[in-house]
C-alpha cells in the first residue's frame, strides 16, 4: 500500500478533481468491487487519513476509450462499526 500514497498525492497535485465525499452506503457499495475482476472499472482502497477512508475508482468510457479517475472518501465515524472495523487500517501518507 505504500506505493499508493505517491499516486494519491500526485492525483491531488496534478489538478485533478478533489476527493469527493460520498455517503456510507455508496462507499460500502464501491468497496465491494475491490478485488473483483472487471473490464472497464477498477476500485482500489487507498487507506485512512484524518478520520476518513479513501478509495480510487478508475473507469473507461466505452465511447472515448479513455480512463478517468475519481477519489472518494467517507468519514470513518459515519460508517457502521462492523464495516469500519473490517476496513484495513492502512494509513495514507503525505
C-alpha positions as CSV (number, residue, x, y, z in Angstrom):
1,X,0.0,0.0,0.0
2,X,3.0,2.3,0.4
3,X,3.2,2.7,-3.4
4,X,-0.4,4.0,-3.5
5,X,0.4,7.1,-1.3
6,X,2.5,8.8,-4.0
7,X,-0.2,8.1,-6.6
8,X,-2.8,9.6,-4.3
9,X,-0.6,12.7,-3.7
10,X,0.1,13.0,-7.5
11,X,-3.5,12.9,-8.3
12,X,-4.2,15.7,-5.8
13,X,-1.3,17.8,-7.1
14,X,-1.8,17.4,-10.8
15,X,-5.0,19.4,-10.8
16,X,-7.4,16.5,-10.9
17,X,-10.7,16.8,-9.1
18,X,-10.6,16.9,-5.4
19,X,-11.7,13.8,-3.4
20,X,-15.5,13.5,-3.3
21,X,-17.3,12.9,-0.1
22,X,-19.9,10.1,-0.5
23,X,-22.5,8.5,1.7
24,X,-21.6,5.5,3.8
25,X,-23.9,3.3,1.6
26,X,-22.1,4.5,-1.6
27,X,-18.6,3.9,-0.1
28,X,-19.6,0.4,1.0
29,X,-21.1,-0.3,-2.4
30,X,-17.9,0.8,-4.1
31,X,-15.7,-1.1,-1.6
32,X,-17.5,-4.3,-2.5
33,X,-15.9,-4.0,-6.0
34,X,-12.4,-4.2,-4.7
35,X,-10.6,-7.3,-5.9
36,X,-13.4,-8.3,-8.3
37,X,-12.3,-8.7,-11.9
38,X,-13.8,-6.0,-14.1
39,X,-13.1,-5.0,-17.6
40,X,-13.7,-1.3,-17.7
41,X,-13.6,-0.4,-14.0
42,X,-11.2,-0.7,-11.1
43,X,-11.7,0.2,-7.4
44,X,-8.7,0.4,-5.1
45,X,-8.8,1.1,-1.3
46,X,-6.2,3.7,-0.6
47,X,-6.4,3.8,3.2
48,X,-7.3,6.1,6.0
49,X,-6.2,9.6,7.0
50,X,-7.5,12.2,9.4
51,X,-10.6,10.2,10.2
52,X,-11.5,9.5,6.6
53,X,-11.3,6.3,4.4
54,X,-10.3,6.8,0.8
55,X,-10.9,4.7,-2.4
56,X,-9.9,5.3,-6.0
57,X,-12.3,4.5,-8.8
58,X,-10.9,4.2,-12.4
59,X,-13.3,3.7,-15.3
60,X,-13.0,3.6,-19.0
61,X,-15.5,5.4,-21.2
62,X,-16.7,3.0,-23.9
63,X,-17.0,5.9,-26.3
64,X,-13.8,7.8,-25.8
65,X,-11.7,4.8,-24.8
66,X,-10.0,6.9,-22.1
67,X,-9.6,6.2,-18.4
68,X,-10.9,8.6,-15.8
69,X,-10.1,8.6,-12.1
70,X,-12.1,9.6,-9.1
71,X,-11.1,9.6,-5.5
72,X,-13.9,9.2,-3.0
73,X,-14.0,9.3,0.8
74,X,-16.2,8.8,3.7
75,X,-15.9,10.0,7.3
76,X,-15.0,6.9,9.4
77,X,-17.4,8.0,12.1
78,X,-20.3,7.8,9.6
79,X,-19.7,4.1,8.9
80,X,-21.4,1.4,10.9
81,X,-19.0,-0.1,13.5
82,X,-18.8,-3.6,12.0
83,X,-17.9,-2.3,8.5
84,X,-15.5,0.3,9.9
85,X,-13.6,-2.3,11.9
86,X,-13.3,-4.6,8.9
87,X,-11.5,-1.9,6.9
88,X,-7.8,-2.3,6.6
89,X,-6.2,0.3,8.9
90,X,-3.8,1.4,6.2
91,X,-2.6,5.0,6.6
92,X,-2.4,7.3,3.6
93,X,0.9,9.1,3.9
94,X,1.5,12.6,2.8
